[in-house]
Amino acid sequence: MREVGLLLRDRGDFRGSGQAMETSQAIFAALGDALWTARVLASKATLEELRGGDPVSLTQEAEDICRQHGIGTDKDIASALKEW
């Protein structure tokens, strides 16, 4: 679902992208997968910025999750959250 959200975002369907990313975040949270939850939050931050909003809180939440799970340096966090 995250990949669908990225595709929709890149195609300009911000509403559909947001819905797909919300679903993706819920799935990863239910699975207890913190790293993928953080990745979705980072993608949601990019979407929020494209919408003209403030991505800071989403970015901070994603980075905090990384730090809580042993990813400590800024370089490692950026690598973990990078979209691919």
C-alpha positions as CSV (number, residue, x, y, z in Angstrom):
1,M,0.0,0.0,0.0
2,R,2.9,2.4,0.6
3,E,4.1,1.9,-2.9
4,V,0.6,2.6,-4.2
5,G,0.6,5.8,-2.1
6,L,4.0,6.8,-3.6
7,L,2.7,6.1,-7.1
8,L,-0.4,8.1,-6.6
9,R,1.5,11.0,-5.0
10,D,3.9,11.1,-7.9
11,R,1.0,11.2,-10.3
12,G,-0.5,14.1,-8.4
13,D,-3.4,12.3,-6.7
14,F,-2.7,13.6,-3.2
15,R,-6.0,12.4,-1.8
16,G,-5.6,8.9,-3.0
17,S,-2.0,8.9,-1.9
18,G,-3.0,10.0,1.6
19,Q,-5.6,7.2,1.8
20,A,-3.1,4.6,0.7
21,M,-0.5,5.8,3.1
22,E,-2.9,5.8,6.0
23,T,-3.9,2.2,5.2
24,S,-0.2,1.3,4.9
25,Q,0.6,2.9,8.2
26,A,-2.2,1.0,9.9
27,I,-1.0,-2.3,8.5
28,F,2.6,-1.8,9.6
29,A,1.5,-0.6,13.0
30,A,-0.7,-3.7,13.4
31,L,2.2,-5.9,12.4
32,G,4.4,-4.1,15.0
33,D,6.9,-3.1,12.2
34,A,8.3,0.1,13.6
35,L,10.8,0.7,10.8
36,W,8.2,0.4,8.0
37,T,5.9,2.6,10.1
38,A,8.7,5.2,10.2
39,R,9.2,4.9,6.4
40,V,5.5,5.5,5.8
41,L,5.6,8.6,8.1
42,A,8.5,9.9,6.1
43,S,6.6,9.4,2.9
44,K,3.6,11.1,4.5
45,A,5.8,14.1,5.4
46,T,6.8,14.4,1.7
47,L,3.2,14.3,0.7
48,E,2.3,16.9,3.3
49,E,5.0,19.2,2.0
50,L,3.7,18.8,-1.6
51,R,0.2,19.7,-0.3
52,G,1.7,22.9,1.1
53,G,1.6,21.8,4.7
54,D,4.2,21.5,7.4
55,P,5.9,18.1,7.3
56,V,8.0,18.7,10.4
57,S,6.0,16.7,13.0
58,L,5.7,13.7,10.6
59,T,9.5,13.8,9.9
60,Q,10.3,14.1,13.6
61,E,8.1,11.2,14.5
62,A,9.7,9.0,11.8
63,E,13.2,10.0,13.1
64,D,12.2,9.4,16.7
65,I,11.1,5.9,15.8
66,C,14.4,5.2,14.2
67,R,16.3,6.4,17.2
68,Q,14.2,4.3,19.5
69,H,15.1,1.2,17.5
70,G,18.9,1.8,17.4
71,I,19.3,3.9,14.3
72,G,21.2,6.8,15.7
73,T,23.1,8.8,13.3
74,D,21.5,11.3,10.9
75,K,23.1,9.6,8.0
76,D,21.7,6.2,9.0
77,I,18.3,7.6,9.6
78,A,18.3,9.3,6.2
79,S,19.3,6.0,4.7
80,A,16.6,4.0,6.6
81,L,13.9,6.5,5.6
82,K,14.9,6.9,2.0
83,E,12.3,6.1,-0.6
84,W,13.3,3.3,-3.0
